[in-house]
């Protein structure tokens, strides 16, 4: 298996096209996902909060806090 860093491609070279990285990063859900896919960091990943936005928005309906329940 071969891994090629993203800026090996001329259109993704940070010196030639500095905005590419900023725009491409928006398509990833987390820094860990970016690091795995684009920065080729094998140790990156895991522990991402998949349902964090849902839990934050609906905490009062999801989590039972009543001591009498």
N, C-alpha and C positions, 0 to 999 in steps of 0.2 A: 504494500500500500504506500502511496506517495501522498504527501501533504504539501500543498503550495500555498504560501501566504497570500492573502487577498491583494496586497499591493504589488505583487509580481505582475499583475495585469496593468498595463499603462493607464487605462482610464480610472483605475482605483489607487494609483500612486498618490500618496498624500501631498507630495510636492507639486504634482501636476494638476491634481483635482482635489483640493482640500475639503470641499463640501460633500464629496461622495460618502465619506465615513459617517458624517453627521446624519445624512439622509438614510443610509443603509441601517444605521443603529436603531432608528425608529421602528424598523420591522421586527425587532427582537423583543421578547417579553421581559428579558432581564439581562443584566451584565453577564451573568454566568452563561446564558445561551449564546450571547455574542462571543464571549471568550472561547467557548467550545468550537463554534462554527467558523469564526473569522480569525481569531488570534491563535488558534490551534493550541489551546491550553487543555491538555487531557485531564488535569486535575479539577478543572472548573465544573461546577454544576451541583445538582442535588440541593435539597433543602429549600426549593423555591416555594413560596406561598401561593399555590394555585388558586385557592378560594379566598385569599385575603380581602380583595375588594368587596366580595359578597358578604363575608363575615363582618367586615366593618360597617357596611351599610345596613345589615339586618340583624346585628348582634342582639338587639332587644327582642326579636322574634325567634331567634334560633337558640339562644342560651337561656336555660332555666335558672333564674337566680333566686326564686322564692324559696325561703327555708321551709315553708309549709307544703311544698309540693312533694 
